[in-house]
Amino acid sequence: MKDRSLLMLMLIAMAMIPLAPQASAHHSFAAEYDANDPVALTGTVTKMAWINPHAWIYIAVLKPDRSVENWGRRGGTLRVR
């Protein structure tokens, strides 16, 4: 009887998952970035990574002293529908 109740509870929980609202705002842009203070990077794209839930872009940036600094930038949320 205990196993049947647990199974029924699990089935109900699984059936309700598609009804839950999507958590699309798990990061706040305004909390992490200042939209009025953009940063421009000029360099060579060395890598693109499409890793769920975000895309990443990696750039080799030439500094004024002619050394190269590697930057990584997280992109927006990837949504697969």
VMD Tcl script that builds the backbone (N, CA, C; Angstrom):
set m [mol new atoms 243]
animate dup $m
set s [atomselect $m all]
$s set {name element resname resid chain x y z} {
  {N N MET 1 A 0.822 -1.199 0.000}
  {CA C MET 1 A 0.000 0.000 0.000}
  {C C MET 1 A 0.866 1.264 0.000}
  {N N LYS 2 A 1.944 1.232 0.773}
  {CA C LYS 2 A 2.842 2.369 0.851}
  {C C LYS 2 A 3.502 2.631 -0.510}
  {N N ASP 3 A 3.896 1.565 -1.209}
  {CA C ASP 3 A 4.510 1.701 -2.529}
  {C C ASP 3 A 3.526 2.278 -3.541}
  {N N ARG 4 A 2.271 1.873 -3.446}
  {CA C ARG 4 A 1.257 2.375 -4.373}
  {C C ARG 4 A 1.001 3.867 -4.151}
  {N N SER 5 A 0.994 4.295 -2.902}
  {CA C SER 5 A 0.793 5.718 -2.592}
  {C C SER 5 A 1.957 6.554 -3.102}
  {N N LEU 6 A 3.167 6.046 -2.935}
  {CA C LEU 6 A 4.343 6.756 -3.423}
  {C C LEU 6 A 4.330 6.842 -4.946}
  {N N LEU 7 A 3.971 5.759 -5.601}
  {CA C LEU 7 A 3.884 5.750 -7.054}
  {C C LEU 7 A 2.835 6.744 -7.539}
  {N N MET 8 A 1.688 6.779 -6.888}
  {CA C MET 8 A 0.622 7.699 -7.268}
  {C C MET 8 A 1.069 9.149 -7.080}
  {N N LEU 9 A 1.759 9.435 -5.983}
  {CA C LEU 9 A 2.260 10.781 -5.731}
  {C C LEU 9 A 3.274 11.196 -6.793}
  {N N MET 10 A 4.149 10.278 -7.178}
  {CA C MET 10 A 5.137 10.572 -8.218}
  {C C MET 10 A 4.468 10.822 -9.561}
  {N N LEU 11 A 3.456 10.053 -9.898}
  {CA C LEU 11 A 2.746 10.249 -11.168}
  {C C LEU 11 A 2.032 11.594 -11.204}
  {N N ILE 12 A 1.421 11.974 -10.090}
  {CA C ILE 12 A 0.743 13.275 -10.020}
  {C C ILE 12 A 1.748 14.409 -10.171}
  {N N ALA 13 A 2.890 14.294 -9.491}
  {CA C ALA 13 A 3.924 15.324 -9.582}
  {C C ALA 13 A 4.451 15.441 -11.010}
  {N N MET 14 A 4.687 14.331 -11.676}
  {CA C MET 14 A 5.184 14.349 -13.049}
  {C C MET 14 A 4.153 14.941 -14.004}
  {N N ALA 15 A 2.877 14.684 -13.744}
  {CA C ALA 15 A 1.822 15.221 -14.599}
  {C C ALA 15 A 1.693 16.733 -14.446}
  {N N MET 16 A 2.087 17.281 -13.310}
  {CA C MET 16 A 1.946 18.714 -13.053}
  {C C MET 16 A 3.130 19.530 -13.573}
  {N N ILE 17 A 4.246 18.891 -13.879}
  {CA C ILE 17 A 5.433 19.624 -14.325}
  {C C ILE 17 A 5.159 20.495 -15.544}
  {N N PRO 18 A 4.486 20.015 -16.603}
  {CA C PRO 18 A 4.239 20.894 -17.755}
  {C C PRO 18 A 3.339 22.084 -17.436}
  {N N LEU 19 A 2.604 22.033 -16.346}
  {CA C LEU 19 A 1.709 23.129 -15.978}
  {C C LEU 19 A 2.425 24.248 -15.231}
  {N N ALA 20 A 3.642 23.996 -14.749}
  {CA C ALA 20 A 4.389 25.002 -13.995}
  {C C ALA 20 A 4.868 26.101 -14.933}
  {N N PRO 21 A 4.843 27.362 -14.476}
  {CA C PRO 21 A 5.323 28.454 -15.339}
  {C C PRO 21 A 6.833 28.339 -15.552}
  {N N GLN 22 A 7.264 28.771 -16.721}
  {CA C GLN 22 A 8.680 28.718 -17.047}
  {C C GLN 22 A 9.447 29.745 -16.226}
  {N N ALA 23 A 10.565 29.333 -15.681}
  {CA C ALA 23 A 11.419 30.237 -14.913}
  {C C ALA 23 A 12.409 30.907 -15.863}
  {N N SER 24 A 11.910 31.809 -16.673}
  {CA C SER 24 A 12.748 32.426 -17.702}
  {C C SER 24 A 13.620 33.553 -17.156}
  {N N ALA 25 A 13.327 34.045 -15.982}
  {CA C ALA 25 A 14.090 35.156 -15.423}
  {C C ALA 25 A 14.953 34.699 -14.260}
  {N N HIS 26 A 15.769 33.690 -14.481}
  {CA C HIS 26 A 16.586 33.213 -13.386}
  {C C HIS 26 A 17.811 34.081 -13.148}
  {N N HIS 27 A 18.129 34.979 -14.081}
  {CA C HIS 27 A 19.169 35.985 -13.890}
  {C C HIS 27 A 18.563 37.331 -14.246}
  {N N SER 28 A 18.853 38.323 -13.440}
  {CA C SER 28 A 18.370 39.660 -13.732}
  {C C SER 28 A 19.461 40.451 -14.435}
  {N N PHE 29 A 19.182 40.910 -15.650}
  {CA C PHE 29 A 20.148 41.712 -16.396}
  {C C PHE 29 A 20.506 42.971 -15.611}
  {N N ALA 30 A 19.486 43.636 -15.062}
  {CA C ALA 30 A 19.708 44.897 -14.353}
  {C C ALA 30 A 20.544 44.714 -13.090}
  {N N ALA 31 A 20.469 43.539 -12.476}
  {CA C ALA 31 A 21.247 43.299 -11.261}
  {C C ALA 31 A 22.719 43.037 -11.565}
  {N N GLU 32 A 23.024 42.572 -12.764}
  {CA C GLU 32 A 24.395 42.212 -13.100}
  {C C GLU 32 A 25.101 43.228 -13.992}
  {N N TYR 33 A 24.341 44.016 -14.758}
  {CA C TYR 33 A 24.940 44.904 -15.746}
  {C C TYR 33 A 24.301 46.282 -15.692}
  {N N ASP 34 A 25.055 47.282 -16.124}
  {CA C ASP 34 A 24.534 48.635 -16.271}
  {C C ASP 34 A 24.309 48.873 -17.765}
  {N N ALA 35 A 23.066 48.907 -18.182}
  {CA C ALA 35 A 22.737 49.057 -19.602}
  {C C ALA 35 A 23.212 50.395 -20.163}
  {N N ASN 36 A 23.448 51.387 -19.299}
  {CA C ASN 36 A 23.899 52.697 -19.744}
  {C C ASN 36 A 25.418 52.805 -19.834}
  {N N ASP 37 A 26.130 51.738 -19.512}
  {CA C ASP 37 A 27.592 51.741 -19.552}
  {C C ASP 37 A 28.090 50.533 -20.343}
  {N N PRO 38 A 27.870 50.552 -21.684}
  {CA C PRO 38 A 28.266 49.395 -22.487}
  {C C PRO 38 A 29.794 49.276 -22.600}
  {N N VAL 39 A 30.257 48.068 -22.811}
  {CA C VAL 39 A 31.673 47.788 -22.996}
  {C C VAL 39 A 31.844 47.218 -24.398}
  {N N ALA 40 A 32.794 47.770 -25.150}
  {CA C ALA 40 A 33.075 47.272 -26.494}
  {C C ALA 40 A 34.410 46.548 -26.475}
  {N N LEU 41 A 34.419 45.326 -26.960}
  {CA C LEU 41 A 35.640 44.541 -27.059}
  {C C LEU 41 A 35.977 44.364 -28.535}
  {N N THR 42 A 37.221 44.620 -28.878}
  {CA C THR 42 A 37.689 44.401 -30.235}
  {C C THR 42 A 38.761 43.331 -30.160}
  {N N GLY 43 A 38.576 42.271 -30.909}
  {CA C GLY 43 A 39.538 41.186 -30.875}
  {C C GLY 43 A 39.144 40.081 -31.823}
  {N N THR 44 A 39.762 38.932 -31.619}
  {CA C THR 44 A 39.511 37.768 -32.457}
  {C C THR 44 A 38.695 36.754 -31.674}
  {N N VAL 45 A 37.580 36.343 -32.245}
  {CA C VAL 45 A 36.765 35.310 -31.604}
  {C C VAL 45 A 37.537 33.995 -31.679}
  {N N THR 46 A 37.793 33.404 -30.529}
  {CA C THR 46 A 38.567 32.164 -30.481}
  {C C THR 46 A 37.701 30.931 -30.261}
  {N N LYS 47 A 36.506 31.150 -29.710}
  {CA C LYS 47 A 35.660 29.988 -29.410}
  {C C LYS 47 A 34.232 30.451 -29.167}
  {N N MET 48 A 33.286 29.631 -29.611}
  {CA C MET 48 A 31.872 29.813 -29.279}
  {C C MET 48 A 31.414 28.528 -28.608}
  {N N ALA 49 A 30.721 28.659 -27.496}
  {CA C ALA 49 A 30.234 27.479 -26.782}
  {C C ALA 49 A 28.731 27.633 -26.568}
  {N N TRP 50 A 27.976 26.700 -27.103}
  {CA C TRP 50 A 26.522 26.705 -26.955}
  {C C TRP 50 A 26.178 25.723 -25.842}
  {N N ILE 51 A 26.320 26.193 -24.612}
  {CA C ILE 51 A 26.107 25.355 -23.437}
  {C C ILE 51 A 24.829 25.825 -22.752}
  {N N ASN 52 A 23.872 24.954 -22.644}
  {CA C ASN 52 A 22.605 25.297 -22.014}
  {C C ASN 52 A 22.842 25.622 -20.548}
  {N N PRO 53 A 22.331 26.683 -19.998}
  {CA C PRO 53 A 21.295 27.556 -20.526}
  {C C PRO 53 A 21.822 28.813 -21.207}
  {N N HIS 54 A 23.142 28.981 -21.343}
  {CA C HIS 54 A 23.683 30.192 -21.944}
  {C C HIS 54 A 24.695 29.859 -23.032}
  {N N ALA 55 A 24.826 30.769 -23.971}
  {CA C ALA 55 A 25.895 30.672 -24.962}
  {C C ALA 55 A 27.078 31.483 -24.433}
  {N N TRP 56 A 28.277 31.067 -24.774}
  {CA C TRP 56 A 29.492 31.779 -24.374}
  {C C TRP 56 A 30.287 32.144 -25.619}
  {N N ILE 57 A 30.901 33.307 -25.591}
  {CA C ILE 57 A 31.807 33.728 -26.657}
  {C C ILE 57 A 33.146 34.069 -26.004}
  {N N TYR 58 A 34.224 33.577 -26.608}
  {CA C TYR 58 A 35.565 33.815 -26.094}
  {C C TYR 58 A 36.327 34.646 -27.118}
  {N N ILE 59 A 36.992 35.710 -26.631}
  {CA C ILE 59 A 37.653 36.672 -27.504}
  {C C ILE 59 A 39.096 36.879 -27.025}
  {N N ALA 60 A 40.047 36.865 -27.957}
  {CA C ALA 60 A 41.433 37.228 -27.674}
  {C C ALA 60 A 41.574 38.717 -27.955}
  {N N VAL 61 A 41.816 39.509 -26.911}
  {CA C VAL 61 A 41.872 40.965 -27.017}
  {C C VAL 61 A 43.330 41.422 -26.933}
  {N N LEU 62 A 43.743 42.250 -27.889}
  {CA C LEU 62 A 45.093 42.790 -27.909}
  {C C LEU 62 A 45.135 44.029 -27.015}
  {N N LYS 63 A 45.955 43.983 -25.967}
  {CA C LYS 63 A 46.077 45.104 -25.031}
  {C C LYS 63 A 47.074 46.141 -25.566}
  {N N PRO 64 A 47.079 47.347 -25.004}
  {CA C PRO 64 A 47.992 48.392 -25.479}
  {C C PRO 64 A 49.472 47.997 -25.424}
  {N N ASP 65 A 49.848 47.132 -24.485}
  {CA C ASP 65 A 51.253 46.712 -24.406}
  {C C ASP 65 A 51.559 45.554 -25.352}
  {N N ARG 66 A 50.643 45.269 -26.265}
  {CA C ARG 66 A 50.768 44.237 -27.312}
  {C C ARG 66 A 50.632 42.812 -26.779}
  {N N SER 67 A 50.281 42.635 -25.520}
  {CA C SER 67 A 50.018 41.291 -25.005}
  {C C SER 67 A 48.554 40.953 -25.273}
  {N N VAL 68 A 48.252 39.678 -25.255}
  {CA C VAL 68 A 46.885 39.221 -25.548}
  {C C VAL 68 A 46.216 38.802 -24.248}
  {N N GLU 69 A 44.996 39.280 -24.073}
  {CA C GLU 69 A 44.198 38.905 -22.898}
  {C C GLU 69 A 42.950 38.191 -23.404}
  {N N ASN 70 A 42.617 37.077 -22.807}
  {CA C ASN 70 A 41.445 36.296 -23.221}
  {C C ASN 70 A 40.238 36.663 -22.366}
  {N N TRP 71 A 39.157 36.963 -23.049}
  {CA C TRP 71 A 37.917 37.324 -22.387}
  {C C TRP 71 A 36.857 36.287 -22.732}
  {N N GLY 72 A 36.004 35.992 -21.742}
  {CA C GLY 72 A 34.841 35.144 -21.966}
  {C C GLY 72 A 33.597 35.937 -21.633}
  {N N ARG 73 A 32.576 35.831 -22.450}
  {CA C ARG 73 A 31.336 36.590 -22.243}
  {C C ARG 73 A 30.145 35.667 -22.367}
  {N N ARG 74 A 29.327 35.649 -21.327}
  {CA C ARG 74 A 28.115 34.850 -21.349}
  {C C ARG 74 A 27.040 35.578 -22.136}
  {N N GLY 75 A 26.363 34.850 -22.996}
  {CA C GLY 75 A 25.290 35.414 -23.787}
  {C C GLY 75 A 23.941 35.211 -23.120}
  {N N GLY 76 A 22.901 35.432 -23.863}
  {CA C GLY 76 A 21.553 35.298 -23.336}
  {C C GLY 76 A 21.141 33.843 -23.132}
  {N N THR 77 A 19.973 33.670 -22.600}
  {CA C THR 77 A 19.440 32.355 -22.317}
  {C C THR 77 A 19.067 31.641 -23.614}
  {N N LEU 78 A 19.449 30.372 -23.701}
  {CA C LEU 78 A 19.073 29.545 -24.851}
  {C C LEU 78 A 17.723 28.913 -24.558}
  {N N ARG 79 A 16.840 28.982 -25.501}
  {CA C ARG 79 A 15.529 28.353 -25.337}
  {C C ARG 79 A 15.287 27.396 -26.482}
  {N N VAL 80 A 15.045 26.178 -26.134}
  {CA C VAL 80 A 14.734 25.157 -27.139}
  {C C VAL 80 A 13.267 24.815 -26.975}
  {N N ARG 81 A 12.525 24.982 -28.025}
  {CA C ARG 81 A 11.076 24.676 -27.954}
  {C C ARG 81 A 10.715 23.690 -29.020}
}
mol reanalyze $m
mol bondsrecalc $m
mol representation Tube
mol addrep $m
